[in-house]
Amino acid sequence: MHQTQRETDGFATEIPSKNYKEEEDEDEDEDEEDDDVVAESQVLDSSYDYKGRIPLRSSTGSWKASCFIIAIEFSERLSYFGIATNMITYMTKVMHQDLKTAANSVNIWTGVTTVMPLLGGFLADAYTGRYFMILFSAVLYVLGLALFTMTQYIPSLKPCSTTPNSCEHVSKVHEVVFFIAAYLVALATGGHKPCLESFGADQFDDNHSEERKQKMSFFNWWNIALCSGLFFGVTLIVYLQDYVSWGVGFCILTVTMGATVLIFVLGRPVYRYRIARGSPLTPLLRVFVAAVAKRNLHCPSDSSLLYEVPNSEKLQGRLLGHTNRLRFLDKAAIMEESEYNNGAWKENQSQWRLATLTQVEELKLIITMIPIWLTCLVFGLGIAQGSTFFIKQGGEMDRKIFKHFEIPAASVYTLTSVGMIASVALYDKVLLPYLRKVTGNERGINILTRISIGMVILIISMIISALVERKRLNMSLQGKIISVFWLVPQFLLIGIGDGFSLVGMQEYFYEQVPDSMRSLGLAFYLSVIGVGSFLSTLLITIVDCVTGMKGGERWIGKDLNHSRLDYFYWLLVIIIVLNMCVFVFLAKNYRYKNVHRSVAVGDSSNGENRVELASV
């Protein structure tokens, strides 16, 4: 029986010849129906199951797999915020560092914690795969938490050898072991954060409309789990650290993290995995080399003349549509006459001489992403204040809720999680369905618009912070202490802003990078917060030096009552507003990724596979 073959997203669909007998037509229809059933039941997006087979849609991925992944994310965020939000308190009260030194120590540790994912994401995408990187990082995480616990119970590692609670000079051994434990957690976070979230997003098939919508909700509910971990970390754990003992708090974190690692391993049979195919940066470098080698060639006006491999031959990821930006790079995909042999395409062409159109577009994506990343750094600079100066403000206020109950200063930070949970849940359940109907866009609003809304809210939060700090200083000069509830607006607004900007950044850096770089993409998102912390440290140092020149009043003194933190906040407002203007300009001129999307059989109204061009 004569028939032609068409490759569609990794499987063959049989196309009957025109001159068939009636009986053969019926047999062919039955074969096509069988192919449709197979295609709908299998996930054909280059993923595989734990036995190395094509995964079945009914038994792998989607929410059934994401639940295990979200569980370990809750535990990791519980541990991270249980340490990070109270670290400045530990350094000032237990280790007796001054305010400036403690703030810089926390900012440097936070910076390392959120920049290390660049290394972890690269290694996962290139060599180890996301699942094994997550397991390795989880083991490091448990070791770091166990070391924190030992510094509180092993006599030789305790901060003080003479008194059980505090001493004038902390022991050097304790200081060294404490920082080893802290940077073990930072190293573990480097592999955990970019891989776990991208591994969770990998459980949803982009070629299936229902799973594609579920993935958009996944990022929202991921952040609700994150904020839940934050909530309990800065309330329950911080309370135990401040009013019971630091050892009890660290011990609970160690046990919880260990238990959720086991839960994560139990989900192994239902996960969808991706193969690590070597450095994702090498193809990008090849594009640049090929473009330079062909710099004297003229770019064709018709993009169909540029070289591209069929979708069936692409091992991983999706084909991208051509864009007119950075046309110089298109030269890397020009096919020269010397690359043909008697009218036929020569095989085994040098990859450093010729690139595919998709590889060219992937390099364009990275280049156009750099200005967006740079402008997002200032947002990271703003939110870095929430875990340092905002908490120290709370420490100088009246924190009594009832007559005999005083909340820890770091627990005020829980208001950011309340604000973020509220904004994300409202957006996902109320605003998103409405915006989808109004705009016809699956996302409701585009990603960069969502980020810019969060930036506006951050500016409002910084203005309120400056006004509240001025009020606190004026009252302290009169010998009065104002209530910690004055901080509620600024913490809530930072959380609400995070619900727009941080979630938007997660989607942006996951979706807009090449498919082979998604762990690294989320590492770029995390580096926004990390580099923002480094910038905060740099800005504090510069402000301290400049304001202290010629014996002037330093804006950041030995404590808050001898500082002018309100001036520092106003400086941040000016910086963020100027940065916001640049970001809006970039967002208006940004072109989103154009994907040749193969739509799953069950996703199509006529029961067939089709290919469509979509911006994501």
Secondary structure, DSSP 8 states (H G I E B T S, - for coil): --EEEEEETTEEEEEE-SS--HHHHHHHHHHHHHHHHHHHHB--SS-B-TTSS--BTTTSSHHHHHHHHHHHHHHHHHHHHHHHHHHHHHHHHTS---HHHHHHHHHHHHHHHHHTHHHHHHHIIIII-HHHHHHHHHHHHHHHHHHHHHHHHSGGGSS-SS-SS--SS--HHHHHHHHHHHHHHHHHHHHHHHHHHHHHHTTS-TTSHHHHHHHHHHHHHHHHHHHHHHHHIIIIIHHHHHHT-HHHHHHHHHHHHHHHHHHHHHTGGG--B----S-THHHHHHHHHHHHHTTTS---S-GGGB----GGG--SS-EE---SSSGGGGGGGB--GGGEETTEE-SS--TTT---HHHHHHHHHHHHHHHHHHHHHHHHHHHGGGGTHHHHHHHTSB-EEETTEE--GGGGGHHHHHHHHHHHHHIIIIIHHHHHHHH--TTSS-HHHHHHHHHHHHHHHHHHHHHHHHHHHHHHHTT---BGGGGHHHHHHHHHHHHHHHHHHHHHHHHSS-GGGHHHHHHHHHHHHHHHHHHHHHHHHHHHHHHTGGG---SS-SSGGGS-HHHHHHHHHHHHHHHHHHHHHHHHT----EEEEEE-GGGSTTS--EEEEEE-
